[in-house]
C-alpha cells in the first residue's frame, strides 16, 4: 500500500530544490541540492508530510472498503443469525489496519 502520494513528494522536492524523485518499493530517493548521488528523503520529512496531508488515495479506499464491509457483515449477521460474516469482516479489518501502519525510519 502506498502511504505517500507521489505529488506530495514531488511538491516537497520542488520546494526544497531536490530533484529526480525515485521511488523504490517503500523507499523514496532524490538528489539533494548540489549532490551527485541520490539520498533517501529524510524520515522526519516523511513524518511531517504524513501529518500535514493525511491519508493517501489508496489508504482512503482501503478504509472506506473496511467500513462498508463491516456494515454489510453486521446486516448479514443479523438476518442470517450467524456470527460468520462479522468474523470475516473482523479479519479483513485487522489486515487493513495492519496495512495502514506506516513504518518510517
CORKA-V153773 format. One record per backbone hydrogen bond with DSSP energy under -0.5 kcal/mol. NH is the residue of the N-H (numbers start at 1). CO is the residue of the C=O. If there is no record, write none. Layout:
NH_CO / NH_CO
This chain:
3_1 / 8_5 / 9_5 / 10_6 / 11_7 / 12_8 / 13_9 / 14_10 / 15_11 / 16_12 / 17_14 / 18_13 / 19_31 / 22_29 / 24_22 / 24_27 / 25_23 / 26_24 / 27_24 / 29_22 / 29_27 / 30_39 / 31_19 / 32_30 / 35_32 / 39_30 / 41_28 / 45_42 / 46_42 / 47_43 / 48_44 / 49_45 / 50_46 / 51_47 / 52_48 / 53_49 / 54_50 / 60_56 / 61_57 / 62_58 / 63_59 / 64_60 / 65_61 / 66_62 / 67_63 / 68_64 / 69_65 / 70_66 / 71_67 / 72_68 / 73_69 / 74_70 / 75_71 / 76_72 / 77_73 / 78_74 / 79_75 / 80_76 / 81_77 / 82_77 / 87_83 / 88_84 / 89_85 / 90_86 / 91_87 / 92_88 / 93_89 / 94_90 / 95_91 / 96_92 / 97_93 / 98_94 / 99_95 / 100_96 / 101_97 / 101_98 / 103_101 / 104_102
